[in-house]
């Protein structure tokens, strides 16, 4: 980029540090400022100008765009804070806690004519561009099934954000967002949502399994868990061919097209770094073009994904819960 985008990072957690490190691999942008609830925390981040409040960060005239990297329950208010200060935003996924909160952010962004995008970094990876190309070409025929899982092992720890209800903990919001977003990219919003949830010791979901149905007749089978490292693979199955993504499907990886008849095509991964820089490049491209959202991660789809996540939680069955019938009950 002739003029790199000047990033301000709102929040100093692990994902903020990963984003800052990955941004060093591209020339599209540079971190110039960070904001935290205390100046000490901002200074420890060690990147750019340290602001001791979120308000000071979004008011910094040197900042072109704000990356919101706080815990999920803060996304809505933090994104709106930046937008009302006149700053475009990249909001860490999940975009918000609910679809209603997502609509609030989108309404402010559109009302003020400012760019906004969910930081679903998987959408911008090289292997996902390959998948989009195969889908657009019709190589798979009619889509029948999408499968994806995301499981990681986390020791039960009451002090961990992942198990804290007040911090938006649980498998679905942290891990399940990846399979749900992947299915949305391929099939759009489901017409039917079924789910089974097993709670952790704090009450957040430790494991969630989802079955989505679509008007086309396609199904999506998706799982996420905090209790074990799963294969974290994904596949798109069509009448003429299928796509298989190596684990971890949500990170830079190899992808294979396997036709029903004929030779398979494998595209290896040639990526360096974690992969978060690609979403930063996308933001820079859209800002340079004067566009207010990305066609690869549209705001309306982000809201739709949050509505699907709402539905997963609202109608979830908990095995063994009072009033739930077992498969063998009469």
C-alpha positions in Angstrom: 0.0 0.0 0.0 1.3 3.5 -0.9 -0.1 4.8 2.5 -0.3 2.1 5.1 -3.5 2.0 7.2 -2.8 3.2 10.8 -4.3 0.7 13.2 -5.4 1.3 16.8 -6.0 -1.9 18.8 -8.7 -1.8 21.4 -7.8 -4.5 24.0 -4.6 -6.2 24.9 -5.4 -9.9 25.1 -3.9 -12.8 23.2 -5.8 -12.3 20.0 -4.8 -8.6 19.9 -1.1 -9.6 20.2 -1.5 -12.2 17.5 -3.1 -9.6 15.2 -0.3 -7.1 15.9 2.4 -9.7 15.2 0.7 -10.9 11.9 0.3 -7.3 10.7 4.1 -7.0 10.7 4.1 -9.5 7.7 2.2 -7.1 5.4 2.8 -3.6 4.2 -0.9 -2.7 4.1 -1.0 -1.4 7.6 0.8 -0.7 10.8 -0.2 -0.6 14.5 0.4 2.9 15.9 -1.7 2.8 19.0 -3.2 0.5 21.6 -5.9 1.2 24.2 -6.6 -0.6 27.5 -8.5 0.0 30.7 -5.2 1.0 32.3 -2.1 2.8 30.9 0.1 0.1 32.5 -1.6 -2.6 30.4 -1.4 -0.6 27.3 2.3 0.1 27.8 3.0 -3.6 28.4 1.6 -4.4 25.0 4.8 -2.8 23.6 3.3 -1.5 20.3 2.5 2.0 19.3 1.1 4.8 21.5 -0.3 3.6 24.8 -3.7 4.9 25.8 -5.1 4.3 29.3 -8.7 4.1 28.2 -10.7 3.0 25.2 -12.1 6.5 24.8 -8.6 7.9 24.4 -7.7 5.4 21.8 -10.7 6.1 19.6 -10.1 9.8 20.0 -6.5 9.5 18.8 -6.4 11.6 15.5 -3.5 9.4 14.2 -5.7 6.3 14.2 -7.4 5.4 10.9 -9.2 2.2 11.9 -9.9 0.4 15.2 -9.5 -3.3 15.8 -11.9 -4.3 18.6 -10.3 -7.2 20.4 -12.0 -7.2 23.8 -14.1 -10.1 25.2 -17.3 -10.9 23.4 -19.8 -9.1 25.7 -17.9 -5.8 25.2 -17.9 -5.9 21.4 -21.2 -4.0 20.8 -20.3 -1.1 23.1 -16.7 -0.9 22.1 -17.5 -1.0 18.4 -20.1 1.7 18.7 -17.7 3.8 20.8 -15.2 3.7 17.9 -17.8 4.4 15.3 -19.3 7.3 17.2 -15.7 8.7 17.3 -15.7 8.5 13.5 -13.4 5.4 13.3 -14.1 2.5 11.0 -13.9 -0.9 12.8 -12.8 -4.4 12.5 -14.6 -6.3 15.2 -13.3 -9.6 16.5 -15.5 -12.7 16.0 -18.1 -13.4 17.1 -19.1 -9.9 16.1 -21.4 -9.6 19.2 -23.2 -11.8 21.7 -26.5 -11.7 19.8 -28.1 -10.8 16.5 -29.8 -7.8 18.2 -26.4 -6.4 19.3 -25.0 -7.0 15.8 -27.9 -5.0 14.3 -27.1 -2.2 16.7 -23.5 -2.0 15.5 -24.5 -2.3 11.8 -27.1 0.5 12.2 -24.5 2.9 13.7 -21.9 2.0 11.0 -24.4 2.6 8.2 -25.9 5.6 9.8 -22.5 7.3 10.0 -21.2 6.0 6.7 -18.3 4.1 8.2 -16.7 0.8 7.3 -17.3 -2.1 9.6 -16.4 -5.8 9.3 -16.4 -9.0 11.4 -12.8 -10.3 12.0 -13.7 -13.8 10.7 -10.1 -14.1 9.5 -10.8 -17.6 7.9 -12.8 -15.9 5.1 -9.7 -14.2 3.7 -7.3 -17.1 3.7 -5.8 -18.3 0.4 -7.3 -21.8 0.7 -10.7 -20.4 1.3 -10.3 -18.3 -2.0 -9.7 -21.7 -3.7 -12.8 -23.1 -2.2 -14.9 -20.1 -3.3 -13.5 -20.6 -6.9 -14.5 -24.3 -7.0 -18.0 -23.5 -5.6 -18.5 -20.6 -8.1 -17.4 -22.8 -11.0 -20.1 -25.4 -10.2 -17.4 -28.1 -9.8 -19.3 -29.8 -7.0 -22.7 -30.0 -8.7 -25.6 -29.7 -6.2 -24.4 -29.2 -2.6 -25.6 -32.0 -0.4 -23.7 -31.8 2.9 -21.3 -29.5 4.8 -19.4 -30.8 7.8 -17.1 -29.0 10.1 -15.8 -29.4 13.6 -13.7 -27.3 16.0 -12.6 -28.9 19.2 -9.8 -27.9 21.6 -8.8 -29.2 25.0 -9.0 -26.6 27.8 -8.5 -27.6 31.4 -11.5 -26.8 33.6 -10.5 -23.5 35.2 -13.1 -21.2 36.8 -10.8 -18.2 36.3 -10.5 -18.8 32.5 -12.5 -16.6 30.2 -13.6 -19.7 28.3 -15.6 -20.9 31.2 -16.8 -17.6 32.5 -20.5 -16.8 31.6 -20.0 -13.1 32.3 -17.2 -13.0 29.6 -19.1 -14.9 26.9 -17.4 -18.2 27.6 -18.4 -21.5 26.1 -17.6 -23.6 23.0 -20.2 -22.1 20.7 -19.1 -18.5 20.8 -15.4 -19.2 20.8 -15.1 -22.3 18.6 -18.5 -23.0 17.1 -18.5 -19.6 15.3 -16.0 -21.1 12.8 -18.1 -24.0 11.6 -21.2 -21.9 11.6 -19.6 -19.2 9.5 -18.1 -21.8 7.2 -21.6 -23.4 6.6 -23.0 -19.9 6.0 -20.4 -19.1 3.4 -21.3 -22.3 1.5 -25.1 -22.6 2.0 -26.3 -19.3 3.5 -28.8 -19.1 6.4 -30.5 -22.4 7.4 -34.2 -22.8 7.5 -34.1 -25.4 10.3 -31.8 -25.4 13.3 -31.4 -28.4 15.7 -28.8 -28.6 18.5 -27.6 -30.5 21.5 -25.7 -28.8 24.3 -23.7 -30.3 27.1 -22.9 -27.7 29.8 -19.6 -27.2 31.6 -19.2 -26.9 35.3 -19.9 -23.2 35.2 -23.0 -23.5 33.0 -21.5 -22.4 29.7 -21.7 -24.9 26.9 -18.8 -27.3 27.0 -19.9 -29.1 23.8 -22.5 -28.2 21.2 -23.6 -30.2 18.2 -25.7 -28.7 15.4 -27.7 -29.9 12.5 -28.9 -27.3 10.0 -31.4 -27.9 7.2 -31.8 -25.8 4.1 -34.6 -25.2 1.6 -32.4 -26.8 -1.1 -32.4 -30.1 0.8 -28.8 -29.7 1.9 -27.7 -30.4 5.5 -24.8 -29.0 7.6 -23.4 -31.1 10.5 -21.3 -29.0 12.8 -19.7 -29.6 16.2 -17.6 -27.7 18.8 -16.1 -28.7 22.1 -13.9 -27.4 24.9 -13.1 -30.9 26.1 -10.9 -32.4 23.5 -8.8 -31.7 20.4 -10.9 -32.8 17.5 -9.7 -33.3 13.9 -10.9 -29.8 13.1 -11.6 -30.7 9.5 -14.2 -29.5 7.1 -15.8 -30.8 3.9 -18.3 -29.7 1.3 -20.0 -32.6 -0.4 -21.7 -32.3 -3.8 -23.4 -34.6 -6.3 -20.3 -34.3 -8.6 -17.4 -33.8 -6.3 -16.4 -32.9 -2.7 -14.0 -30.5 -1.1 -11.9 -31.7 1.8 -10.0 -29.2 4.0 -7.2 -30.5 6.2 -7.3 -29.7 9.9 -7.2 -27.0 11.1 -9.7 -26.0 8.5 -10.1 -22.4 9.9 -6.4 -21.7 9.6 -4.1 -21.6 6.5 -4.1 -25.1 5.1 -4.2 -27.5 2.2 -7.5 -28.2 0.3 -8.4 -31.0 -2.1 -11.1 -31.3 -4.8 -12.2 -34.9 -5.2 -14.5 -35.5 -8.2 -16.9 -38.5 -8.3 -15.1 -39.5 -11.5 -11.5 -38.4 -12.4 -8.4 -37.3 -10.7 -8.3 -35.3 -7.5 -6.7 -31.8 -7.3 -4.8 -30.8 -4.2 -3.7 -27.3 -3.5 -1.0 -27.2 -0.7 -0.7 -24.4 1.8 2.2 -22.1 1.2 1.3 -19.6 3.9 3.5 -18.0 6.6 2.3 -16.7 9.9 -1.1 -17.2 11.6 -3.1 -15.8 8.8 -4.7 -12.7 10.5 -2.9 -10.3 8.2 -5.2 -11.2 5.3 -8.2 -9.6 7.0 -6.1 -6.5 7.6 -5.3 -6.4 3.9 -9.0 -6.7 3.1 -9.8 -3.8 5.4 -7.0 -1.7 3.7 -8.3 -2.5 0.2 -11.9 -1.6 1.1 -10.9 1.6 2.8 -8.8 2.7 -0.1 -11.7 2.0 -2.4 -14.1 4.0 -0.3 -16.2 1.0 0.4 -18.2 0.5 3.6 -18.1 -3.3 3.9 -16.5 -6.4 2.5 -18.2 -8.6 0.0 -16.3 -11.5 1.5 -17.8 -10.9 4.9 -20.9 -8.8 4.4 -22.5 -7.1 7.4 -25.9 -8.7 6.6 -24.4 -12.1 6.7 -22.7 -11.4 10.0 -26.1 -10.5 11.4 -27.6 -13.7 9.9 -24.8 -15.8 11.5 -25.5 -14.3 14.9 -29.2 -15.0 14.4 -28.3 -18.7 13.7 -26.1 -18.7 16.8 -29.1 -17.3 18.8 -31.3 -20.1 17.4 -28.7 -22.8 18.4 -28.8 -21.6 22.0 -32.5 -20.9 22.2 -33.8 -24.3 21.1 -30.9 -26.5 22.3 -31.6 -29.8 23.9 -29.6 -30.8 27.0 -29.4 -34.6 27.4 -30.5 -35.7 30.8 -32.1 -32.4 31.7 -35.5 -32.6 33.4 -38.3 -33.0 30.9 -36.0 -34.3 28.2 -37.1 -37.7 26.8 -34.5 -40.3 26.1 -34.3 -42.1 22.8 -35.6 -45.3 24.4 -38.5 -43.7 26.3 -42.0 -44.7 25.3 
